């Protein structure tokens, strides 16, 4: 099966600019996640979708970050305006059965590396 | 979220078994124990998960203590491709909270 696709692979922007990341999950996967991974740390969950509804966005900085999942498939994560501390790898993941199943592992993409200068 | 404690780093030699420990003394009865690994410049990859019983799959084995306060990921024969950061995670409502993990170095 095709894996989780993310683009772009790399992005360099100046602070206060805006940026968007795109994710295409594995076909048929109900749950989609966005994680932020700062260098040297483990991934931190930003937002979790079940189909096209948000189930957890408690750690999403909503003053500057937004995410949507239209039609329960693709998703975009946007940052506006970016700050220096947003420099990180942004990982998208999907899972088949979502919240109701513990037997549905997460499949991650290779991420987008964002550098804010 | 319940926390896990892992060594920051471990070393192994190629073709030898590797035992990666994880302590989770505050685990609740419904928490599954998940292991993921992350190779350089890649996203995390699922390795194995379990609840109470030991588990085996093609990648690894998971040994869970009887009181569930600790677990061990076992790689039976380490290869250079197993060099990665290994994360032990307690899953609740399928929300996975990653720690810093254990950096495994495999020596040829």
Interface residues (C-beta under 8 A of the other chain):
Chain A: X4 X31 X35 X40 X41 X42 X43 X44 X45 X48 X56 X91 X93 X95 X98 X99 X101 X102 X104 X105 X106 X107 X108 X109 X110 X111
Chain B: X32 X34 X36 X41 X42 X43 X44 X45 X46 X49 X51 X85 X87 X91 X93 X94 X95 X96 X97 X98 X99 X100 X101
